[in-house]
Amino acid sequence: MKVQLCCCAPCRGSYWTGLRGALQPMFHSTGLASYQPLVEAAVEELCCELQPVAAAGDSVDMHAALGNVALKAVGEAAFG
């Protein structure tokens, strides 16, 4: 069985041109600036969640926590 990976790296030709045309506006400075409030809100939510954990002296998987922040911000930007 052949496994196909969904990744931009091996794209070439007209497929790459179309993909780049669809994605490039998201990385324009205007687009990036519009994401800042979403990222700040996700970070603020994480901080509120971490305060009681820190007060209790418990440990946190920060890799997972920051991954969730990124996913939340990207999800909000993509789907509202």
All heavy atoms as TSV, in Angstrom:
chain	resi	resn	atom	element	x	y	z
A	1	MET	N	N	0.854	-1.174	0.000
A	1	MET	CA	C	0.000	0.000	0.000
A	1	MET	C	C	0.899	1.236	0.000
A	1	MET	O	O	1.823	1.348	0.788
A	1	MET	CB	C	-0.897	-0.004	1.241
A	1	MET	CG	C	-1.699	1.265	1.363
A	1	MET	SD	S	-3.014	1.262	2.612
A	1	MET	CE	C	-2.178	0.926	4.121
A	2	LYS	N	N	0.597	2.190	-0.882
A	2	LYS	CA	C	1.363	3.426	-0.974
A	2	LYS	C	C	0.698	4.491	-0.116
A	2	LYS	O	O	-0.499	4.717	-0.206
A	2	LYS	CB	C	1.431	3.887	-2.429
A	2	LYS	CG	C	2.283	5.104	-2.627
A	2	LYS	CD	C	2.357	5.467	-4.100
A	2	LYS	CE	C	3.175	6.731	-4.267
A	2	LYS	NZ	N	3.241	7.136	-5.653
A	3	VAL	N	N	1.475	5.146	0.726
A	3	VAL	CA	C	0.962	6.188	1.599
A	3	VAL	C	C	1.282	7.538	0.969
A	3	VAL	O	O	2.426	7.808	0.604
A	3	VAL	CB	C	1.595	6.098	3.001
A	3	VAL	CG1	C	1.130	7.240	3.872
A	3	VAL	CG2	C	1.279	4.760	3.633
A	4	GLN	N	N	0.268	8.369	0.805
A	4	GLN	CA	C	0.480	9.708	0.287
A	4	GLN	C	C	0.535	10.686	1.435
A	4	GLN	O	O	-0.325	10.669	2.309
A	4	GLN	CB	C	-0.643	10.116	-0.652
A	4	GLN	CG	C	-0.400	9.719	-2.077
A	4	GLN	CD	C	-1.435	10.350	-2.979
A	4	GLN	OE1	O	-2.606	10.054	-2.845
A	4	GLN	NE2	N	-0.985	11.202	-3.872
A	5	LEU	N	N	1.533	11.518	1.426
A	5	LEU	CA	C	1.666	12.534	2.450
A	5	LEU	C	C	1.066	13.835	1.948
A	5	LEU	O	O	1.236	14.200	0.798
A	5	LEU	CB	C	3.137	12.752	2.802
A	5	LEU	CG	C	3.876	11.546	3.351
A	5	LEU	CD1	C	5.348	11.886	3.556
A	5	LEU	CD2	C	3.262	11.103	4.656
A	6	CYS	N	N	0.358	14.517	2.824
A	6	CYS	CA	C	-0.207	15.814	2.487
A	6	CYS	C	C	0.771	16.868	2.970
A	6	CYS	O	O	0.813	17.197	4.146
A	6	CYS	CB	C	-1.575	15.984	3.151
A	6	CYS	SG	S	-2.323	17.563	2.762
A	7	CYS	N	N	1.574	17.366	2.074
A	7	CYS	CA	C	2.618	18.308	2.444
A	7	CYS	C	C	2.896	19.219	1.262
A	7	CYS	O	O	2.811	18.799	0.120
A	7	CYS	CB	C	3.871	17.539	2.833
A	7	CYS	SG	S	5.232	18.598	3.307
A	8	CYS	N	N	3.242	20.451	1.531
A	8	CYS	CA	C	3.545	21.417	0.469
A	8	CYS	C	C	4.918	21.193	-0.139
A	8	CYS	O	O	5.160	21.606	-1.268
A	8	CYS	CB	C	3.466	22.836	1.012
A	8	CYS	SG	S	1.838	23.304	1.574
A	9	ALA	N	N	5.834	20.574	0.589
A	9	ALA	CA	C	7.221	20.476	0.153
A	9	ALA	C	C	7.398	19.799	-1.214
A	9	ALA	O	O	8.141	20.304	-2.040
A	9	ALA	CB	C	8.047	19.780	1.218
A	10	PRO	N	N	6.745	18.663	-1.488
A	10	PRO	CA	C	7.013	18.010	-2.770
A	10	PRO	C	C	6.181	18.554	-3.943
A	10	PRO	O	O	6.265	18.028	-5.034
A	10	PRO	CB	C	6.670	16.552	-2.493
A	10	PRO	CG	C	5.612	16.604	-1.459
A	10	PRO	CD	C	5.965	17.816	-0.613
A	11	CYS	N	N	5.403	19.593	-3.744
A	11	CYS	CA	C	4.531	20.121	-4.793
A	11	CYS	C	C	5.346	20.802	-5.878
A	11	CYS	O	O	6.318	21.489	-5.615
A	11	CYS	CB	C	3.532	21.121	-4.214
A	11	CYS	SG	S	2.435	20.402	-3.004
A	12	ARG	N	N	4.901	20.642	-7.105
A	12	ARG	CA	C	5.576	21.247	-8.254
A	12	ARG	C	C	4.532	21.729	-9.263
A	12	ARG	O	O	3.379	21.372	-9.200
A	12	ARG	CB	C	6.483	20.221	-8.961
A	12	ARG	CG	C	7.539	19.598	-8.099
A	12	ARG	CD	C	8.773	20.486	-8.041
A	12	ARG	NE	N	9.878	19.842	-7.383
A	12	ARG	CZ	C	10.165	19.966	-6.104
A	12	ARG	NH1	N	9.417	20.672	-5.326
A	12	ARG	NH2	N	11.200	19.361	-5.574
A	13	GLY	N	N	4.983	22.546	-10.189
A	13	GLY	CA	C	4.181	22.934	-11.343
A	13	GLY	C	C	2.931	23.717	-11.011
A	13	GLY	O	O	2.910	24.529	-10.082
A	14	SER	N	N	1.879	23.447	-11.769
A	14	SER	CA	C	0.638	24.209	-11.621
A	14	SER	C	C	-0.032	23.962	-10.272
A	14	SER	O	O	-0.697	24.852	-9.736
A	14	SER	CB	C	-0.326	23.885	-12.757
A	14	SER	OG	O	-0.691	22.524	-12.723
A	15	TYR	N	N	0.158	22.761	-9.718
A	15	TYR	CA	C	-0.418	22.493	-8.397
A	15	TYR	C	C	0.227	23.414	-7.355
A	15	TYR	O	O	-0.453	24.010	-6.527
A	15	TYR	CB	C	-0.229	21.027	-8.006
A	15	TYR	CG	C	-0.834	20.696	-6.661
A	15	TYR	CD1	C	-2.216	20.596	-6.517
A	15	TYR	CD2	C	-0.041	20.508	-5.536
A	15	TYR	CE1	C	-2.792	20.317	-5.286
A	15	TYR	CE2	C	-0.601	20.231	-4.304
A	15	TYR	CZ	C	-1.971	20.135	-4.188
A	15	TYR	OH	O	-2.532	19.865	-2.969
A	16	TRP	N	N	1.563	23.553	-7.418
A	16	TRP	CA	C	2.275	24.427	-6.488
A	16	TRP	C	C	1.844	25.869	-6.688
A	16	TRP	O	O	1.626	26.600	-5.730
A	16	TRP	CB	C	3.779	24.291	-6.658
A	16	TRP	CG	C	4.538	25.364	-5.936
A	16	TRP	CD1	C	5.278	26.356	-6.488
A	16	TRP	CD2	C	4.590	25.569	-4.516
A	16	TRP	NE1	N	5.806	27.169	-5.517
A	16	TRP	CE2	C	5.391	26.705	-4.275
A	16	TRP	CE3	C	4.044	24.913	-3.419
A	16	TRP	CZ2	C	5.657	27.192	-3.011
A	16	TRP	CZ3	C	4.310	25.401	-2.148
A	16	TRP	CH2	C	5.113	26.522	-1.957
A	17	THR	N	N	1.715	26.297	-7.927
A	17	THR	CA	C	1.311	27.667	-8.215
A	17	THR	C	C	-0.058	27.966	-7.623
A	17	THR	O	O	-0.267	29.010	-6.993
A	17	THR	CB	C	1.290	27.916	-9.737
A	17	THR	OG1	O	2.585	27.616	-10.264
A	17	THR	CG2	C	0.936	29.348	-10.061
A	18	GLY	N	N	-0.988	27.054	-7.774
A	18	GLY	CA	C	-2.326	27.232	-7.208
A	18	GLY	C	C	-2.318	27.233	-5.694
A	18	GLY	O	O	-2.981	28.049	-5.046
A	19	LEU	N	N	-1.549	26.327	-5.127
A	19	LEU	CA	C	-1.460	26.228	-3.661
A	19	LEU	C	C	-0.824	27.484	-3.081
A	19	LEU	O	O	-1.320	28.051	-2.113
A	19	LEU	CB	C	-0.657	24.989	-3.282
A	19	LEU	CG	C	-0.559	24.627	-1.817
A	19	LEU	CD1	C	-1.948	24.372	-1.238
A	19	LEU	CD2	C	0.310	23.398	-1.633
A	20	ARG	N	N	0.248	27.932	-3.707
A	20	ARG	CA	C	0.918	29.134	-3.223
A	20	ARG	C	C	-0.001	30.347	-3.347
A	20	ARG	O	O	-0.071	31.188	-2.450
A	20	ARG	CB	C	2.205	29.371	-3.990
A	20	ARG	CG	C	2.930	30.595	-3.511
A	20	ARG	CD	C	4.243	30.789	-4.198
A	20	ARG	NE	N	4.804	32.062	-3.765
A	20	ARG	CZ	C	5.949	32.518	-4.127
A	20	ARG	NH1	N	6.705	31.819	-4.937
A	20	ARG	NH2	N	6.377	33.673	-3.699
A	21	GLY	N	N	-0.728	30.435	-4.449
A	21	GLY	CA	C	-1.658	31.550	-4.635
A	21	GLY	C	C	-2.747	31.576	-3.573
A	21	GLY	O	O	-3.199	32.640	-3.151
A	22	ALA	N	N	-3.168	30.395	-3.131
A	22	ALA	CA	C	-4.206	30.319	-2.096
A	22	ALA	C	C	-3.659	30.651	-0.713
A	22	ALA	O	O	-4.351	31.249	0.111
A	22	ALA	CB	C	-4.834	28.928	-2.097
A	23	LEU	N	N	-2.427	30.255	-0.440
A	23	LEU	CA	C	-1.863	30.417	0.899
A	23	LEU	C	C	-1.143	31.741	1.113
A	23	LEU	O	O	-1.101	32.247	2.238
A	23	LEU	CB	C	-0.888	29.274	1.199
A	23	LEU	CG	C	-1.490	27.887	1.275
A	23	LEU	CD1	C	-0.395	26.850	1.471
A	23	LEU	CD2	C	-2.509	27.801	2.385
A	24	GLN	N	N	-0.568	32.301	0.078
A	24	GLN	CA	C	0.272	33.490	0.238
A	24	GLN	C	C	-0.434	34.673	0.905
A	24	GLN	O	O	0.172	35.335	1.745
A	24	GLN	CB	C	0.845	33.908	-1.113
A	24	GLN	CG	C	1.923	34.954	-0.989
A	24	GLN	CD	C	2.678	35.151	-2.279
A	24	GLN	OE1	O	2.427	34.488	-3.272
A	24	GLN	NE2	N	3.605	36.081	-2.274
A	25	PRO	N	N	-1.704	34.969	0.603
A	25	PRO	CA	C	-2.345	36.107	1.276
A	25	PRO	C	C	-2.390	35.978	2.798
A	25	PRO	O	O	-2.394	36.981	3.505
A	25	PRO	CB	C	-3.754	36.127	0.683
A	25	PRO	CG	C	-3.618	35.453	-0.633
A	25	PRO	CD	C	-2.556	34.412	-0.441
A	26	MET	N	N	-2.411	34.758	3.295
A	26	MET	CA	C	-2.453	34.567	4.748
A	26	MET	C	C	-1.164	35.016	5.420
A	26	MET	O	O	-1.145	35.290	6.606
A	26	MET	CB	C	-2.717	33.105	5.080
A	26	MET	CG	C	-4.093	32.636	4.704
A	26	MET	SD	S	-4.457	30.974	5.293
A	26	MET	CE	C	-3.338	29.989	4.339
A	27	PHE	N	N	-0.072	35.101	4.662
A	27	PHE	CA	C	1.221	35.451	5.236
A	27	PHE	C	C	1.647	36.873	4.880
A	27	PHE	O	O	2.773	37.272	5.162
A	27	PHE	CB	C	2.285	34.439	4.803
A	27	PHE	CG	C	1.995	33.068	5.341
A	27	PHE	CD1	C	1.382	32.110	4.560
A	27	PHE	CD2	C	2.295	32.758	6.657
A	27	PHE	CE1	C	1.101	30.851	5.071
A	27	PHE	CE2	C	2.010	31.508	7.173
A	27	PHE	CZ	C	1.409	30.552	6.366
A	28	HIS	N	N	0.752	37.634	4.295
A	28	HIS	CA	C	1.012	39.045	4.032
A	28	HIS	C	C	0.952	39.784	5.374
A	28	HIS	O	O	0.264	39.364	6.300
A	28	HIS	CB	C	-0.035	39.600	3.066
A	28	HIS	CG	C	0.244	40.985	2.601
A	28	HIS	ND1	N	-0.176	42.088	3.299
A	28	HIS	CD2	C	0.923	41.446	1.525
A	28	HIS	CE1	C	0.223	43.170	2.661
A	28	HIS	NE2	N	0.893	42.811	1.578
A	29	SER	N	N	1.657	40.900	5.494
A	29	SER	CA	C	1.716	41.615	6.772
A	29	SER	C	C	0.327	42.006	7.278
A	29	SER	O	O	0.067	41.969	8.486
A	29	SER	CB	C	2.604	42.848	6.654
A	29	SER	OG	O	2.109	43.730	5.659
A	30	THR	N	N	-0.585	42.329	6.376
A	30	THR	CA	C	-1.955	42.664	6.788
A	30	THR	C	C	-2.648	41.453	7.395
A	30	THR	O	O	-3.313	41.560	8.421
A	30	THR	CB	C	-2.765	43.183	5.583
A	30	THR	OG1	O	-2.059	44.255	4.979
A	30	THR	CG2	C	-4.144	43.625	5.998
A	31	GLY	N	N	-2.483	40.304	6.742
A	31	GLY	CA	C	-3.077	39.078	7.263
A	31	GLY	C	C	-2.507	38.697	8.611
A	31	GLY	O	O	-3.234	38.351	9.542
A	32	LEU	N	N	-1.185	38.785	8.718
A	32	LEU	CA	C	-0.539	38.440	9.985
A	32	LEU	C	C	-0.982	39.366	11.110
A	32	LEU	O	O	-1.201	38.919	12.237
A	32	LEU	CB	C	0.982	38.468	9.824
A	32	LEU	CG	C	1.570	37.380	8.932
A	32	LEU	CD1	C	3.064	37.615	8.738
A	32	LEU	CD2	C	1.311	36.004	9.481
A	33	ALA	N	N	-1.116	40.647	10.812
A	33	ALA	CA	C	-1.559	41.604	11.839
A	33	ALA	C	C	-2.972	41.274	12.312
A	33	ALA	O	O	-3.291	41.461	13.492
A	33	ALA	CB	C	-1.492	43.029	11.298
A	34	SER	N	N	-3.801	40.769	11.410
A	34	SER	CA	C	-5.178	40.451	11.803
A	34	SER	C	C	-5.243	39.226	12.717
A	34	SER	O	O	-6.232	39.027	13.420
A	34	SER	CB	C	-6.054	40.231	10.568
A	34	SER	OG	O	-5.726	39.014	9.923
A	35	TYR	N	N	-4.192	38.398	12.714
A	35	TYR	CA	C	-4.173	37.211	13.568
A	35	TYR	C	C	-3.709	37.517	14.980
A	35	TYR	O	O	-3.911	36.723	15.894
A	35	TYR	CB	C	-3.271	36.116	12.986
A	35	TYR	CG	C	-3.536	35.761	11.555
A	35	TYR	CD1	C	-2.509	35.469	10.685
A	35	TYR	CD2	C	-4.829	35.709	11.060
A	35	TYR	CE1	C	-2.747	35.139	9.356
A	35	TYR	CE2	C	-5.079	35.385	9.742
A	35	TYR	CZ	C	-4.039	35.104	8.897
A	35	TYR	OH	O	-4.277	34.778	7.594
A	36	GLN	N	N	-3.060	38.654	15.176
A	36	GLN	CA	C	-2.491	38.983	16.480
A	36	GLN	C	C	-3.520	38.931	17.600
A	36	GLN	O	O	-3.257	38.315	18.642
A	36	GLN	CB	C	-1.802	40.343	16.450
A	36	GLN	CG	C	-1.157	40.689	17.783
A	36	GLN	CD	C	-0.417	42.004	17.752
A	36	GLN	OE1	O	-0.194	42.580	16.694
A	36	GLN	NE2	N	-0.030	42.475	18.916
A	37	PRO	N	N	-4.717	39.529	17.453
A	37	PRO	CA	C	-5.699	39.436	18.546
A	37	PRO	C	C	-6.106	37.992	18.852
A	37	PRO	O	O	-6.368	37.650	20.010
A	37	PRO	CB	C	-6.891	40.242	18.038
A	37	PRO	CG	C	-6.353	41.114	16.964
A	37	PRO	CD	C	-5.193	40.387	16.371
A	38	LEU	N	N	-6.136	37.144	17.836
A	38	LEU	CA	C	-6.502	35.739	18.053
A	38	LEU	C	C	-5.429	35.027	18.868
A	38	LEU	O	O	-5.741	34.259	19.780
A	38	LEU	CB	C	-6.699	35.035	16.706
A	38	LEU	CG	C	-7.753	35.635	15.782
A	38	LEU	CD1	C	-7.744	34.936	14.437
A	38	LEU	CD2	C	-9.126	35.565	16.424
A	39	VAL	N	N	-4.181	35.303	18.551
A	39	VAL	CA	C	-3.074	34.688	19.292
A	39	VAL	C	C	-3.049	35.215	20.721
A	39	VAL	O	O	-2.890	34.441	21.675
A	39	VAL	CB	C	-1.732	34.946	18.573
A	39	VAL	CG1	C	-0.565	34.455	19.414
A	39	VAL	CG2	C	-1.718	34.288	17.200
A	40	GLU	N	N	-3.235	36.512	20.872
A	40	GLU	CA	C	-3.242	37.095	22.222
A	40	GLU	C	C	-4.374	36.512	23.065
A	40	GLU	O	O	-4.168	36.229	24.253
A	40	GLU	CB	C	-3.368	38.610	22.138
A	40	GLU	CG	C	-2.107	39.285	21.646
A	40	GLU	CD	C	-2.256	40.780	21.471
A	40	GLU	OE1	O	-3.377	41.325	21.628
A	40	GLU	OE2	O	-1.240	41.426	21.171
A	41	ALA	N	N	-5.534	36.319	22.481
A	41	ALA	CA	C	-6.660	35.735	23.220
A	41	ALA	C	C	-6.362	34.298	23.626
A	41	ALA	O	O	-6.664	33.887	24.755
A	41	ALA	CB	C	-7.933	35.805	22.379
A	42	ALA	N	N	-5.753	33.537	22.735
A	42	ALA	CA	C	-5.412	32.153	23.051
A	42	ALA	C	C	-4.360	32.086	24.154
A	42	ALA	O	O	-4.443	31.244	25.054
A	42	ALA	CB	C	-4.920	31.429	21.791
A	43	VAL	N	N	-3.391	32.985	24.120
A	43	VAL	CA	C	-2.351	33.023	25.158
A	43	VAL	C	C	-2.964	33.453	26.492
A	43	VAL	O	O	-2.630	32.892	27.549
A	43	VAL	CB	C	-1.192	33.954	24.740
A	43	VAL	CG1	C	-0.255	34.217	25.901
A	43	VAL	CG2	C	-0.444	33.362	23.566
A	44	GLU	N	N	-3.845	34.426	26.458
A	44	GLU	CA	C	-4.502	34.884	27.691
A	44	GLU	C	C	-5.313	33.745	28.321
A	44	GLU	O	O	-5.294	33.554	29.539
A	44	GLU	CB	C	-5.411	36.080	27.396
A	44	GLU	CG	C	-6.079	36.661	28.611
A	44	GLU	CD	C	-5.110	37.242	29.623
A	44	GLU	OE1	O	-4.059	37.766	29.224
A	44	GLU	OE2	O	-5.403	37.157	30.831
A	45	GLU	N	N	-5.994	32.989	27.477
A	45	GLU	CA	C	-6.759	31.842	27.985
A	45	GLU	C	C	-5.830	30.816	28.629
A	45	GLU	O	O	-6.135	30.273	29.694
A	45	GLU	CB	C	-7.550	31.205	26.842
A	45	GLU	CG	C	-8.463	30.096	27.278
A	45	GLU	CD	C	-9.290	29.546	26.139
A	45	GLU	OE1	O	-9.799	30.335	25.323
A	45	GLU	OE2	O	-9.427	28.304	26.066
A	46	LEU	N	N	-4.692	30.565	27.994
A	46	LEU	CA	C	-3.721	29.631	28.561
A	46	LEU	C	C	-3.211	30.132	29.906
A	46	LEU	O	O	-3.109	29.361	30.865
A	46	LEU	CB	C	-2.548	29.412	27.602
A	46	LEU	CG	C	-1.413	28.553	28.142
A	46	LEU	CD1	C	-1.881	27.136	28.443
A	46	LEU	CD2	C	-0.237	28.555	27.188
A	47	CYS	N	N	-2.924	31.421	29.988
A	47	CYS	CA	C	-2.442	31.986	31.256
A	47	CYS	C	C	-3.466	31.792	32.373
A	47	CYS	O	O	-3.104	31.445	33.506
A	47	CYS	CB	C	-2.110	33.466	31.087
A	47	CYS	SG	S	-0.631	33.763	30.119
A	48	CYS	N	N	-4.730	32.005	32.060
A	48	CYS	CA	C	-5.794	31.807	33.058
A	48	CYS	C	C	-5.877	30.348	33.495
A	48	CYS	O	O	-6.130	30.056	34.663
A	48	CYS	CB	C	-7.130	32.276	32.494
A	48	CYS	SG	S	-7.247	34.062	32.300
A	49	GLU	N	N	-5.645	29.437	32.532
A	49	GLU	CA	C	-5.684	28.011	32.863
A	49	GLU	C	C	-4.465	27.598	33.690
A	49	GLU	O	O	-4.556	26.687	34.516
A	49	GLU	CB	C	-5.743	27.178	31.579
A	49	GLU	CG	C	-7.053	27.321	30.818
A	49	GLU	CD	C	-7.018	26.643	29.460
A	49	GLU	OE1	O	-5.992	26.023	29.105
A	49	GLU	OE2	O	-8.025	26.758	28.733
A	50	LEU	N	N	-3.335	28.258	33.465
A	50	LEU	CA	C	-2.106	27.878	34.162
A	50	LEU	C	C	-2.013	28.433	35.580
A	50	LEU	O	O	-1.310	27.861	36.417
A	50	LEU	CB	C	-0.885	28.338	33.362
A	50	LEU	CG	C	-0.621	27.613	32.055
A	50	LEU	CD1	C	0.585	28.221	31.352
A	50	LEU	CD2	C	-0.423	26.123	32.278
A	51	GLN	N	N	-2.711	29.522	35.867
A	51	GLN	CA	C	-2.599	30.132	37.193
A	51	GLN	C	C	-2.961	29.170	38.322
A	51	GLN	O	O	-2.173	29.025	39.271
A	51	GLN	CB	C	-3.448	31.397	37.264
A	51	GLN	CG	C	-2.809	32.557	36.541
A	51	GLN	CD	C	-3.669	33.809	36.535
A	51	GLN	OE1	O	-4.859	33.760	36.842
A	51	GLN	NE2	N	-3.067	34.936	36.174
A	52	PRO	N	N	-4.097	28.484	38.277
A	52	PRO	CA	C	-4.386	27.556	39.380
A	52	PRO	C	C	-3.430	26.362	39.417
A	52	PRO	O	O	-3.117	25.851	40.498
A	52	PRO	CB	C	-5.822	27.111	39.126
A	52	PRO	CG	C	-6.159	27.507	37.738
A	52	PRO	CD	C	-5.215	28.583	37.352
A	53	VAL	N	N	-2.957	25.945	38.273
A	53	VAL	CA	C	-2.008	24.826	38.227
A	53	VAL	C	C	-0.693	25.243	38.887
A	53	VAL	O	O	-0.114	24.491	39.675
A	53	VAL	CB	C	-1.779	24.376	36.759
A	53	VAL	CG1	C	-0.732	23.289	36.691
A	53	VAL	CG2	C	-3.084	23.909	36.130
A	54	ALA	N	N	-0.238	26.458	38.582
A	54	ALA	CA	C	0.993	26.959	39.184
A	54	ALA	C	C	0.828	27.160	40.685
A	54	ALA	O	O	1.730	26.844	41.466
A	54	ALA	CB	C	1.398	28.275	38.520
A	55	ALA	N	N	-0.333	27.665	41.092
A	55	ALA	CA	C	-0.587	27.883	42.520
A	55	ALA	C	C	-0.565	26.570	43.290
A	55	ALA	O	O	-0.135	26.524	44.447
A	55	ALA	CB	C	-1.925	28.590	42.706
A	56	ALA	N	N	-1.010	25.507	42.636
A	56	ALA	CA	C	-1.017	24.193	43.275
A	56	ALA	C	C	0.351	23.524	43.215
A	56	ALA	O	O	0.570	22.493	43.859
A	56	ALA	CB	C	-2.065	23.296	42.617
A	57	GLY	N	N	1.272	24.089	42.431
A	57	GLY	CA	C	2.602	23.503	42.321
A	57	GLY	C	C	2.654	22.288	41.418
A	57	GLY	O	O	3.609	21.513	41.477
A	58	ASP	N	N	1.632	22.120	40.593
A	58	ASP	CA	C	1.594	20.973	39.681
A	58	ASP	C	C	2.412	21.258	38.421
A	58	ASP	O	O	2.703	22.405	38.086
A	58	ASP	CB	C	0.149	20.653	39.292
A	58	ASP	CG	C	-0.679	20.189	40.473
A	58	ASP	OD1	O	-0.090	19.630	41.426
A	58	ASP	OD2	O	-1.901	20.386	40.450
A	59	SER	N	N	2.755	20.196	37.717
A	59	SER	CA	C	3.507	20.354	36.476
A	59	SER	C	C	2.548	20.391	35.285
A	59	SER	O	O	1.406	19.947	35.377
A	59	SER	CB	C	4.525	19.225	36.302
A	59	SER	OG	O	3.847	17.991	36.200
A	60	VAL	N	N	3.047	20.944	34.189
A	60	VAL	CA	C	2.242	21.098	32.984
A	60	VAL	C	C	3.078	20.665	31.789
A	60	VAL	O	O	4.271	20.982	31.710
A	60	VAL	CB	C	1.814	22.572	32.799
A	60	VAL	CG1	C	1.102	22.781	31.478
A	60	VAL	CG2	C	0.943	23.027	33.941
A	61	ASP	N	N	2.474	19.977	30.879
A	61	ASP	CA	C	3.121	19.642	29.611
A	61	ASP	C	C	3.021	20.873	28.716
A	61	ASP	O	O	2.019	21.089	28.044
A	61	ASP	CB	C	2.424	18.435	28.971
A	61	ASP	CG	C	3.054	18.016	27.650
A	61	ASP	OD1	O	3.958	18.726	27.154
A	61	ASP	OD2	O	2.625	16.981	27.110
A	62	MET	N	N	4.054	21.705	28.735
A	62	MET	CA	C	4.015	22.963	27.997
A	62	MET	C	C	4.045	22.740	26.494
A	62	MET	O	O	3.519	23.545	25.735
A	62	MET	CB	C	5.167	23.875	28.427
A	62	MET	CG	C	4.973	24.458	29.818
A	62	MET	SD	S	3.417	25.374	30.020
A	62	MET	CE	C	3.656	26.754	28.919
A	63	HIS	N	N	4.648	21.656	26.061
A	63	HIS	CA	C	4.648	21.351	24.627
A	63	HIS	C	C	3.212	21.192	24.142
A	63	HIS	O	O	2.818	21.784	23.130
A	63	HIS	CB	C	5.475	20.089	24.361
A	63	HIS	CG	C	5.596	19.747	22.918
A	63	HIS	ND1	N	4.732	18.891	22.284
A	63	HIS	CD2	C	6.478	20.176	21.979
A	63	HIS	CE1	C	5.076	18.785	21.013
A	63	HIS	NE2	N	6.132	19.555	20.798
A	64	ALA	N	N	2.443	20.430	24.859
A	64	ALA	CA	C	1.037	20.232	24.500
A	64	ALA	C	C	0.237	21.519	24.683
A	64	ALA	O	O	-0.604	21.861	23.846
A	64	ALA	CB	C	0.429	19.115	25.343
A	65	ALA	N	N	0.500	22.243	25.762
A	65	ALA	CA	C	-0.247	23.469	26.038
A	65	ALA	C	C	-0.017	24.514	24.948
A	65	ALA	O	O	-0.961	25.151	24.468
A	65	ALA	CB	C	0.151	24.034	27.402
A	66	LEU	N	N	1.237	24.696	24.533
A	66	LEU	CA	C	1.528	25.668	23.483
A	66	LEU	C	C	1.046	25.187	22.119
A	66	LEU	O	O	0.652	25.994	21.276
A	66	LEU	CB	C	3.021	25.992	23.464
A	66	LEU	CG	C	3.517	26.728	24.704
A	66	LEU	CD1	C	5.028	26.889	24.660
A	66	LEU	CD2	C	2.830	28.073	24.858
A	67	GLY	N	N	1.055	23.885	21.908
A	67	GLY	CA	C	0.467	23.332	20.682
A	67	GLY	C	C	-1.015	23.628	20.609
A	67	GLY	O	O	-1.549	23.967	19.543
A	68	ASN	N	N	-1.697	23.537	21.752
A	68	ASN	CA	C	-3.122	23.855	21.807
A	68	ASN	C	C	-3.372	25.337	21.551
A	68	ASN	O	O	-4.367	25.707	20.915
A	68	ASN	CB	C	-3.722	23.428	23.148
A	68	ASN	CG	C	-3.833	21.936	23.282
A	68	ASN	OD1	O	-3.838	21.212	22.296
A	68	ASN	ND2	N	-3.895	21.455	24.509
A	69	VAL	N	N	-2.484	26.197	22.041
A	69	VAL	CA	C	-2.605	27.636	21.781
A	69	VAL	C	C	-2.510	27.886	20.278
A	69	VAL	O	O	-3.322	28.620	19.702
A	69	VAL	CB	C	-1.524	28.440	22.535
A	69	VAL	CG1	C	-1.419	29.856	22.011
A	69	VAL	CG2	C	-1.823	28.451	24.021
A	70	ALA	N	N	-1.519	27.281	19.643
A	70	ALA	CA	C	-1.349	27.452	18.202
A	70	ALA	C	C	-2.559	26.926	17.438
A	70	ALA	O	O	-3.064	27.588	16.524
A	70	ALA	CB	C	-0.085	26.748	17.734
A	71	LEU	N	N	-3.038	25.760	17.826
A	71	LEU	CA	C	-4.192	25.172	17.152
A	71	LEU	C	C	-5.438	26.028	17.333
A	71	LEU	O	O	-6.216	26.226	16.383
A	71	LEU	CB	C	-4.437	23.758	17.681
A	71	LEU	CG	C	-5.540	22.961	16.990
A	71	LEU	CD1	C	-5.229	22.792	15.516
A	71	LEU	CD2	C	-5.683	21.603	17.651
A	72	LYS	N	N	-5.623	26.570	18.513
A	72	LYS	CA	C	-6.775	27.428	18.760
A	72	LYS	C	C	-6.711	28.691	17.907
A	72	LYS	O	O	-7.693	29.086	17.278
A	72	LYS	CB	C	-6.846	27.807	20.238
A	72	LYS	CG	C	-8.033	28.676	20.593
A	72	LYS	CD	C	-8.107	28.898	22.093
A	72	LYS	CE	C	-9.295	29.717	22.491
A	72	LYS	NZ	N	-10.573	29.118	22.184
A	73	ALA	N	N	-5.535	29.324	17.849
A	73	ALA	CA	C	-5.385	30.544	17.054
A	73	ALA	C	C	-5.579	30.257	15.568
A	73	ALA	O	O	-6.289	31.013	14.866
A	73	ALA	CB	C	-4.012	31.164	17.302
A	74	VAL	N	N	-4.993	29.194	15.079
A	74	VAL	CA	C	-5.145	28.835	13.667
A	74	VAL	C	C	-6.588	28.473	13.354
A	74	VAL	O	O	-7.144	28.882	12.328
A	74	VAL	CB	C	-4.188	27.676	13.283
A	74	VAL	CG1	C	-4.508	27.117	11.914
A	74	VAL	CG2	C	-2.746	28.147	13.343
A	75	GLY	N	N	-7.217	27.731	14.248
A	75	GLY	CA	C	-8.624	27.363	14.045
A	75	GLY	C	C	-9.536	28.574	14.005
A	75	GLY	O	O	-10.439	28.662	13.167
A	76	GLU	N	N	-9.296	29.517	14.909
A	76	GLU	CA	C	-10.095	30.754	14.923
A	76	GLU	C	C	-9.880	31.546	13.635
A	76	GLU	O	O	-10.819	32.103	13.080
A	76	GLU	CB	C	-9.741	31.608	16.142
A	76	GLU	CG	C	-10.279	31.090	17.444
A	76	GLU	CD	C	-11.785	31.234	17.552
A	76	GLU	OE1	O	-12.339	32.225	17.041
A	76	GLU	OE2	O	-12.403	30.361	18.167
A	77	ALA	N	N	-8.636	31.608	13.188
A	77	ALA	CA	C	-8.332	32.370	11.974
A	77	ALA	C	C	-8.972	31.714	10.754
A	77	ALA	O	O	-9.499	32.399	9.867
A	77	ALA	CB	C	-6.825	32.476	11.781
A	78	ALA	N	N	-8.948	30.390	10.716
A	78	ALA	CA	C	-9.457	29.682	9.544
A	78	ALA	C	C	-10.965	29.534	9.521
A	78	ALA	O	O	-11.600	29.656	8.478
A	78	ALA	CB	C	-8.797	28.294	9.469
A	79	PHE	N	N	-11.560	29.273	10.683
A	79	PHE	CA	C	-12.975	28.925	10.725
A	79	PHE	C	C	-13.843	29.891	11.512
A	79	PHE	O	O	-15.056	29.734	11.573
A	79	PHE	CB	C	-13.147	27.513	11.287
A	79	PHE	CG	C	-12.349	26.485	10.543
A	79	PHE	CD1	C	-11.269	25.861	11.133
A	79	PHE	CD2	C	-12.666	26.174	9.224
A	79	PHE	CE1	C	-10.531	24.917	10.434
A	79	PHE	CE2	C	-11.936	25.235	8.521
A	79	PHE	CZ	C	-10.862	24.609	9.124
A	80	GLY	N	N	-13.221	30.870	12.186
A	80	GLY	CA	C	-13.984	31.872	12.925
A	80	GLY	C	C	-14.481	31.442	14.259
A	80	GLY	O	O	-14.372	30.452	14.801
